[in-house]
């Protein structure tokens, strides 16, 4: 196999790995976003309950 062919195969493998990592990273970021939004709603609800009780 020529150096050019090997280079192309290696580059394709790197692209595939990076794409996979990118998808995993995007999923992790989406999960973190959902967790942060859920916490914001939780805090907002707790604040509203305190206001309703006059605290």
N, C-alpha and C positions, 0 to 999 in steps of 0.2 A: 504494500500500500504506500502511496506517495505521501510526502509530508503535507501536501495540500489537502488530500483526502482526509488524512488523520486530523488535520486542523479543523476542517469542516465538521467532521463527526464530533470532535471535542466541543466545538462552538455550539453545535446543536444540542448536545447534552447539557451544557451550561445554561442555554436558553430554557430548556425544559425544567431544570432544577430551579432557576430563578422564577419562572412562571408559577411553579408549584408553591414556592415560598411566598410569592406575592399573593396567591389565593389564600394561603393559610394566614398571612398577615392581615389581609382584608377581612377575613372571618373573625379573627381576634379583635380587630378594631371595632367591628360591628357589635360584637358581644360586649365589649367595654362600653360602647355608646349606649347600648340597651341598659346595662347596669347603672350607668350614670343617670340616665333618664328616670329609671325606676327609683333611684335614691332621691332625685329632685322631687318627684311626685310624693314620695314618702314624707320628706321634710315639709313640703307645702301643705300636705294633709294634716300633719301634726301641728303646724302653725295655725291653720284654720280652726282646728279643734280647740286650741288654746284660746284663740280669739272668741270663739263661740261660748266658752266657759267664763270669759271675762278675766282671764289670767294675763 
